[in-house]
Amino acid sequence: MNVFVFLQTVSIRRYNNCEYYFGVFRSLILMMVQNSDQLHLQVNLRHLRLFALVVEIGTTRGAAIQAGLTQPAVTQGIARLEEQFGCELFQRSRAGMQINSSGQIIYNRAKRMIDLLGKIQSRADLLRRGKTKTSTKTSIERTVSSAQLQVTIAVANARGFSAAARQMGISEPTVHRAAREFEKLVGVKLFQRVSYGIEMTQAGQDIAKFANLALYEISAAFEEIAESKGAHRGRISVGSIPLARTDILPQAIASLCAQEPYTSVEIVEGSYETLLHSLQNGNLDVIVSALREGAAAPEVSEEKLFEDELSIIARAGHPLAAREDIDVADLAAFPWVVPRHGSPTREHFHTLFADVDLKYGLIESSSLIMLRALLSKSDRLALMSRRRELYEDQQGLLLSLPMALPFTRRPIGITTRRNWQPTHLQRVFIELLKETAQLET
């Protein structure tokens, strides 16, 4: 598929237990600038570091001395960045170089990228502690290339060199060489061969996460530069748990696209654990779901939008639908469809039947389509968000039974990376989510 066509669509993907197809190209695709002639343009990470040095030291000469390079090399690196980003980064005068607004955007992202590369260094040094007498002699931050990072991420997602090569459209030897060069640079074993191909070691997974987040910052820099020029063609990726979706999310997306018609939105469905992993790796920008509160991962931040509770749903015409008084024993007499273990809804299900034996076995599914089909063709019951149930009731296929479940009340909100710095478009989307939630409550 043409990449430009892909970015002009709103796509929905469903996850299984791995991110085989998702995330391989996200960093590469997002590193696009303003026109199709520059789709495959890649920034030299060392040029970004030199640029940051010039900003901090104040002169190209001082940056050259600090980096151990010639002044013309630094000047050429800055010029190359200006060409790639399509803007000047400094105001130049006889008095010297003063960073401008575009330069400040890129500097902020470059510093975040450099910090993430530093985390790769720190992680590698920590893993080698006790195995070698010193840390790596070569600075990862100074020498790593974007190609090495992209290949490592691709191998991690594709679980193999050949699959990564096919997905990236380059030769397998090229992928193998770049991945092994990065492994040598890091000084830690990143890949291990298993029966079904290549698997990342735990160290490799940790380092691939920082690599992906580093490339995310460059992608965000391109988006923010484009935004500063009035070209609002940004992108946002939202994670959503299938049975937890409400009308809040589609309404916020519709409002966003009405304001910014060239915006690309990706909605990714999956279990909370899978979505959380993608969020932490930089493949998602935000998750909309029931909040985990005290059980949330330390790397993420949660913000409540509203509270919701669960309803018991059944098909129209269900034997219990005409009853005015229903108890737990009545519910236990019918078969159920439940979400996977570990989800808040599943925990509430077990709480509901803690003192009652179920008569039938359970069907476990988090697919809304499957849930609708199973309930409409049988007398099975299920738990569903009250907001979701109201929508289903309007369609006339499913309805809620007259039994309140106040103990299932839970906060619904957004989850983001704790140190996330959203682009203008992403900030607008978050505000629209909040505004939509307020209007609906």
Buried (B, 14 or more C-beta within 10 A) or exposed (E): EEBBEEBEEEEEEEBEEEBBEBBBBBBBBBBBBBEEEBBEEBBBBBBBBBBBBBBEBBBBBBBBBBBEBEBEBBBBBBEBBBEBBBBEBBEEEEEEBEBBEBBEBBBBBBBBBBBBBBBBBEBBBEBBEEEEEEBBEBBBBBBBBBBBBBBBBBBBBBBBBBBBBBBBEBEBEBBBBBBBBBBEBBBBEBBEEEEEBBBBBEBBBBBBBBBBBBBBBBBBBBBBBBBEEEBBBBBBBBBBBBBBBBEBBBBBBBBBBEEBEEBBBBBBBBBBBBBBBBBBBBBBBBBBBBBBEEEBBEEBBBBEBBEBBBBBBBBEEBEBBEEEEBEEEBBBBBBBBBBBEEBBBBBBBEEBBEEBEBEEEEBEBBBBEEBBBBBBEBBBBBBBBBBBBBBBBEEEBBBBBBBEBEEBEBBBBBBBBEEBEBBBBBEBBBEBBBEBBEEEE
